[in-house]
């Protein structure tokens, strides 16, 4: 005997070993979206639907199911941990030009999540609050620069979560967090650069170990980044001589030494910092002899040889640490105190009484020298490898022929003078041709010759030819010929 149906709405029917329910309302058939194990459960669902209709709370079952699924999805999304969301964001993140993030950048952000941001990264998206971010900010005041970079990354991740509706607002609202106080005030840093002159640069170069002397000159006059200099190879150097005898050296900057994607001590020669950093720069001509001497004595052999090889056999490339050397120290020994002199860049900057000068400041100094020589702003920015504003960058192109006179001017500001080209002396015309000329032609040719040329040509002229010249030449009163 079939079970007795208690509801007055719709029908319950059996399909194999399961029960289904349905009813019609407003011209549509509505179902629960699932089956039931017993007749009673299916009938109870119809009774519940009838109650909703009687109370005026009814909506189509399909709409209620969709709303419930959306709510569950939102709850699941909100419970996703910050680090999981951040890593998915990194995997799909692109630069302004549409290219994927560099492996080193992704690895660096991953280290933020694993280390300094670990307390916040372990929280669910809806569990990170403004108070927790501010508390984290205060706890890391001893590493202001590292904290600033990590905070900026976290703020970008959570801004994306806001755009996607995963959280209502961005909890990264620490006041003045976007600014960072430099260790050296900007005015002091500017003074270090503006008060430096060419003789100071030479003095710093002389105070460096021999293998790094040209590096200081290169950074100071070309403005390339240290990592770009460490990646230069012999094949990147194009040495030529202009028609007036001035050496013109072009350096092709295609690579830069950076940390590997996995971090740690491994270094690689990858793409430079930005697409605009792939460029060619010109060496002021007064440095050509220094470059030649460096290539002969210190650059690695072969076309692929590095201009600045690593002084550490365990490293593939030179590093800023190798160039920096050691700072001055006082060491205490049982026999007394010993003062250890600085080496490398530490010694070089002390040689000019500027202990706060950074190796990177030479890049600023190069920009200042170009301005003094009269180079326009757009060309200077492109020489530095900077990205120009979008409209200007679309139509601006680096023209090395335009830049070259300003590089020559930079050299002239140091007291350098271009080599004097040998004076061109016309070749002596053969005596046979001279004797074959008409009197007027011969007179005109002899008038253009120097005294030395006349002394060589006249003895070869026969008497008849000289007579024709004398008869064709009219000498005005008081007019004489020099020589």
C-alpha positions in Angstrom: 0.0 0.0 0.0 1.4 3.4 -1.0 2.2 5.9 1.8 -0.5 8.5 2.5 0.4 12.0 1.3 -0.2 14.7 4.0 0.6 17.8 1.9 -2.0 19.4 -0.4 0.7 20.9 -2.7 2.1 19.2 -5.7 3.0 15.5 -5.8 5.6 13.0 -4.6 6.6 10.2 -6.9 9.2 7.4 -6.8 12.1 7.1 -9.2 13.9 3.8 -8.6 14.9 3.8 -5.0 14.6 7.6 -4.4 11.6 9.9 -4.0 11.1 13.2 -5.9 8.7 16.1 -5.2 7.4 18.9 -7.4 4.6 21.4 -7.6 3.3 24.1 -10.0 3.0 27.8 -9.2 2.8 30.9 -11.3 2.9 28.8 -14.5 6.2 27.1 -13.6 7.2 23.7 -12.1 9.3 23.9 -8.9 11.6 21.2 -7.5 13.8 21.0 -4.5 16.9 20.4 -6.6 17.6 17.1 -4.9 16.0 13.7 -4.2 14.9 12.1 -0.9 15.5 8.7 0.7 11.9 8.4 2.0 8.4 9.4 0.9 7.9 11.3 4.2 11.0 13.5 3.6 9.7 14.5 0.1 6.2 15.2 1.5 7.7 17.3 4.3 9.4 19.5 1.8 6.1 20.2 0.1 4.6 21.0 3.5 7.4 23.5 4.2 6.8 25.1 0.8 3.1 25.4 1.5 3.9 27.2 4.8 6.1 29.8 3.0 3.2 30.4 0.6 0.7 30.8 3.4 3.0 33.3 5.2 3.7 35.3 2.1 7.5 34.5 2.3 7.7 32.3 -0.7 10.3 32.8 -3.4 11.1 30.2 -6.2 13.2 27.4 -4.7 15.8 27.8 -7.4 16.4 31.5 -6.4 16.8 30.4 -2.7 19.3 27.7 -3.7 21.4 30.3 -5.7 21.4 32.8 -2.9 22.6 30.1 -0.5 25.4 29.0 -2.8 26.5 32.6 -3.1 26.6 33.0 0.6 28.6 29.8 1.1 31.0 30.9 -1.6 31.5 34.2 0.1 32.1 32.6 3.5 34.6 30.2 1.9 36.4 33.1 0.2 36.5 35.2 3.3 38.1 32.3 5.2 40.9 31.9 2.6 44.2 32.7 4.2 46.0 35.9 3.2 49.1 34.1 2.0 47.2 31.7 -0.2 45.3 34.6 -1.9 48.6 36.6 -2.2 50.4 33.7 -4.0 47.5 33.3 -6.4 47.6 37.1 -7.0 51.3 36.9 -7.7 50.8 34.1 -10.2 48.5 36.2 -12.4 50.1 39.6 -11.7 51.6 41.4 -14.7 53.6 44.6 -15.1 52.3 47.8 -16.7 53.4 46.5 -20.1 51.6 43.2 -19.7 54.6 41.0 -19.0 54.7 38.6 -16.1 56.6 39.7 -12.9 60.3 38.8 -12.9 61.1 35.5 -11.1 63.2 37.5 -8.6 60.3 39.8 -7.8 58.0 36.9 -7.2 60.6 35.2 -5.0 61.1 38.4 -3.0 57.4 38.8 -2.3 57.2 35.2 -1.3 59.9 35.8 1.3 57.8 38.7 2.6 55.0 36.3 3.2 57.2 33.7 4.8 59.1 36.1 7.1 58.2 39.6 8.0 54.5 39.3 7.0 54.0 35.8 8.4 51.8 36.8 11.4 49.4 38.6 9.0 49.7 36.1 6.2 48.4 33.3 8.4 45.1 35.1 9.0 41.9 34.6 6.9 41.1 37.5 4.5 38.1 38.6 6.7 40.2 38.2 9.9 42.9 40.8 9.1 41.9 44.2 10.6 43.2 47.7 10.7 44.2 47.2 14.4 46.2 44.1 13.6 48.0 45.8 10.7 48.9 48.8 12.9 50.1 46.5 15.7 52.3 44.7 13.1 53.6 48.0 11.9 54.7 49.1 15.4 56.4 45.7 16.1 58.8 46.1 13.1 60.0 49.7 13.6 63.6 48.5 13.7 63.6 47.6 10.0 61.8 50.7 8.5 62.8 50.1 4.9 62.0 46.4 4.9 58.8 47.1 6.7 57.8 49.8 4.2 58.4 47.4 1.2 56.4 44.6 2.8 53.6 46.9 3.8 53.3 48.2 0.2 53.1 44.7 -1.1 50.4 43.7 1.4 48.4 46.8 0.6 48.4 46.0 -3.1 47.2 42.4 -2.4 44.4 43.5 -0.2 43.4 46.3 -2.7 42.9 43.6 -5.2 40.8 41.6 -2.7 38.5 44.7 -2.3 38.1 45.1 -6.0 37.0 41.4 -6.3 34.5 41.8 -3.4 36.4 39.4 -1.2 36.6 42.0 1.6 34.7 45.2 2.2 37.7 47.6 2.8 41.4 47.6 2.9 42.8 47.3 6.4 46.2 48.8 5.4 45.5 52.3 6.5 48.6 53.1 8.6 49.1 56.9 8.6 52.2 58.1 6.7 53.2 54.5 5.9 53.7 55.3 2.3 56.6 57.6 3.1 60.0 56.4 4.4 62.6 58.4 6.2 66.0 58.0 4.5 69.0 57.4 6.8 70.6 60.5 5.2 68.4 63.5 4.7 67.8 64.4 1.1 69.5 67.8 1.5 72.6 66.2 2.9 72.6 63.6 0.1 72.3 66.3 -2.5 75.2 68.1 -1.0 77.4 65.0 -1.2 76.7 64.9 -4.9 76.8 68.5 -5.9 80.0 69.3 -4.0 81.8 66.4 -5.7 84.0 67.4 -8.7 85.9 65.6 -11.3 89.2 65.6 -9.3 87.4 64.0 -6.4 86.2 61.2 -8.7 89.8 60.6 -9.8 91.0 60.6 -6.2 88.4 58.0 -5.3 89.3 55.9 -8.3 93.0 56.0 -7.3 92.1 54.9 -3.8 90.4 51.7 -5.1 92.1 48.4 -5.7 93.5 48.3 -9.3 90.8 45.9 -10.5 88.0 48.4 -9.5 89.5 51.7 -10.4 87.9 52.0 -13.7 84.6 50.9 -12.2 84.4 54.2 -10.3 85.1 56.2 -13.4 82.6 54.2 -15.4 79.7 54.6 -12.9 80.5 58.3 -12.4 80.5 59.3 -16.1 78.0 56.8 -17.7 75.4 56.6 -14.9 74.8 52.9 -15.3 73.8 50.9 -12.3 76.4 48.8 -10.4 74.5 45.6 -11.3 74.6 46.6 -15.0 78.3 47.3 -14.8 79.0 43.8 -13.2 77.2 42.1 -16.2 79.2 43.9 -18.9 81.3 41.7 -21.1 84.0 42.5 -23.7 81.5 41.9 -26.5 79.4 44.8 -25.1 82.2 47.3 -25.8 82.3 48.9 -29.2 85.4 51.0 -29.7 85.7 53.3 -32.7 87.5 56.5 -33.7 85.8 59.6 -35.2 87.1 61.3 -38.3 88.7 64.0 -36.1 90.7 61.3 -34.2 88.5 61.3 -31.0 88.0 57.8 -29.5 84.2 57.0 -29.4 83.3 54.1 -27.1 79.8 52.7 -26.9 78.7 50.3 -24.2 75.7 48.1 -24.8 73.7 47.5 -21.6 71.7 44.4 -22.1 71.9 42.6 -18.8 72.2 43.2 -15.0 73.4 41.0 -12.2 70.6 40.2 -9.8 69.8 37.5 -7.2 68.4 34.3 -8.6 64.7 33.5 -8.5 65.2 31.2 -5.5 67.1 33.9 -3.5 70.2 33.0 -1.5 73.7 33.7 -2.6 73.3 32.6 -6.2 73.5 35.5 -8.8 72.4 35.6 -12.4 72.8 38.0 -15.3 69.2 38.7 -16.2 67.2 41.5 -17.8 67.9 45.0 -16.5 65.5 46.7 -14.1 63.0 47.9 -16.7 62.5 47.6 -20.5 63.9 51.1 -20.8 67.1 50.0 -19.1 68.1 48.0 -22.2 70.1 50.7 -23.9 73.5 51.9 -25.2 75.6 54.5 -23.4 78.6 56.5 -24.5 81.9 56.8 -22.6 83.3 60.3 -22.5 86.4 60.3 -24.7 88.9 61.2 -21.9 88.2 57.8 -20.3 89.2 55.7 -23.4 92.8 55.2 -22.2 91.5 54.1 -18.8 89.2 51.6 -20.5 92.0 50.2 -22.7 94.3 49.8 -19.7 91.5 48.0 -17.7 90.8 45.6 -20.6 94.4 44.7 -20.8 95.0 44.2 -17.1 91.8 43.2 -15.3 89.0 42.1 -17.6 88.4 38.4 -18.1 89.8 37.0 -21.5 87.6 36.2 -24.5 84.7 37.9 -26.1 82.4 36.7 -23.2 84.9 37.8 -20.6 83.4 40.0 -17.8 84.8 43.5 -17.6 84.7 43.2 -13.8 85.3 39.6 -12.8 84.4 38.4 -9.3 87.3 38.5 -6.8 85.6 35.6 -4.9 86.0 32.3 -6.6 82.7 31.1 -5.1 80.8 33.9 -7.0 80.1 34.0 -10.7 79.8 37.8 -10.7 81.3 40.8 -8.9 79.1 42.2 -6.1 78.7 45.6 -4.4 80.1 43.9 -1.3 83.3 43.1 -3.0 83.7 46.7 -4.3 82.8 48.1 -0.9 85.7 46.5 0.9 86.0 46.8 4.6 85.3 49.6 7.0 88.0 51.1 9.3 88.1 49.1 12.6 89.9 49.2 15.9 90.8 45.8 17.2 92.0 45.0 20.7 94.8 42.5 21.1 96.7 41.4 24.2 99.6 43.5 23.0 97.4 46.6 22.4 94.9 48.2 20.1 95.5 48.0 16.3 93.8 50.2 13.8 92.8 48.5 10.5 92.6 50.8 7.5 89.5 50.7 5.3 89.7 49.1 1.9 87.7 49.4 -1.4 84.9 51.9 -1.7 85.1 52.6 2.1 88.7 53.8 1.6 87.8 55.7 -1.6 85.0 57.8 0.0 87.1 58.6 3.0 89.9 59.8 0.7 87.6 62.7 -0.3 86.2 63.1 3.2 82.7 61.9 2.3 82.0 58.8 4.4 78.3 58.8 3.6 78.7 58.7 -0.1 77.2 55.6 -1.7 78.4 53.9 -4.8 74.9 54.5 -6.3 75.4 58.3 -5.7 77.8 58.3 -8.7 74.7 57.7 -10.9 73.3 61.0 -9.6 76.6 62.7 -10.2 76.7 61.6 -13.8 73.2 63.1 -14.3 74.5 66.4 -12.9 77.5 66.4 -15.2 75.4 65.9 -18.3 73.2 68.8 -17.2 76.3 71.0 -16.9 77.3 70.0 -20.4 73.9 71.0 -21.7 72.2 67.7 -22.4 68.4 67.8 -22.6 66.3 66.1 -19.9 64.7 63.4 -22.1 68.1 62.2 -23.4 69.6 62.2 -19.9 66.7 60.1 -18.5 67.0 57.6 -21.3 70.7 57.3 -20.7 70.0 56.5 -17.1 67.5 53.8 -18.2 64.5 55.5 -16.8 61.0 55.1 -18.2 59.7 58.4 -19.6 56.1 59.6 -19.2 53.8 57.7 -21.5 53.2 60.4 -24.1 56.8 61.6 -24.1 58.1 58.1 -24.1 56.1 57.2 -27.2 57.9 59.7 -29.4 61.2 60.1 -27.7 64.1 57.9 -28.9 67.7 57.9 -27.7 70.0 59.3 -30.4 73.6 58.7 -29.6 74.8 61.0 -32.4 72.9 63.7 -30.6 74.4 62.7 -27.3 78.0 62.4 -28.4 78.9 66.2 -28.5 77.7 66.5 -24.9 79.9 63.5 -23.9 82.9 65.4 -25.5 81.8 68.5 -23.6 81.9 66.5 -20.3 85.5 65.5 -21.1 86.4 69.1 -21.9 85.0 70.2 -18.5 87.7 68.1 -16.9 90.4 69.9 -18.8 90.7 67.3 -21.6 91.4 68.6 -25.1 90.7 66.6 -28.3 93.7 65.5 -30.3 94.9 67.8 -33.0 94.2 66.2 -36.4 97.3 66.3 -38.7 97.1 69.2 -41.2 96.2 67.9 -44.6 98.8 68.8 -47.2 97.8 68.4 -50.8 99.9 66.0 -52.8 102.5 67.5 -55.2 101.3 67.6 -58.8 103.6 65.7 -61.1 106.1 67.9 -63.1 104.8 66.3 -66.3 101.3 67.6 -65.6 102.6 71.0 -64.6 104.5 71.4 -67.9 101.4 70.4 -69.9 99.2 73.1 -68.3 98.4 76.4 -70.0 100.0 79.5 -68.7 96.8 80.6 -66.9 96.3 77.1 -65.3 99.9 76.9 -64.2 99.9 80.4 -62.7 96.7 79.6 -60.7 98.1 76.2 -59.5 101.4 77.8 -58.4 99.6 80.5 -56.5 97.9 77.8 -54.3 101.1 76.0 -53.3 103.0 76.4 -50.1 106.6 77.5 -50.0 107.7 73.9 -49.5 105.7 72.8 -52.5 107.0 75.6 -54.7 110.6 74.7 -53.8 109.9 71.1 -54.9 107.9 71.9 -58.1 109.7 74.9 -59.7 113.1 73.1 -60.4 111.1 70.6 -62.5 109.6 73.2 -64.8 111.4 73.8 -68.1 112.4 77.3 -69.2 109.6 77.6 -71.9 106.9 76.8 -69.3 108.3 79.4 -66.9 108.4 82.0 -69.7 104.7 81.4 -70.4 103.9 81.9 -66.7 105.8 85.1 -66.5 104.2 86.5 -69.6 100.7 85.6 -68.4 101.2 87.0 -65.0 100.5 90.7 -64.5 102.1 92.1 -61.4 100.5 95.2 -60.1 102.7 98.0 -58.7 103.7 97.3 -55.1 102.3 93.7 -55.3 104.6 90.9 -54.4 104.2 87.2 -53.7 105.0 85.8 -50.3 108.0 83.6 -50.4 
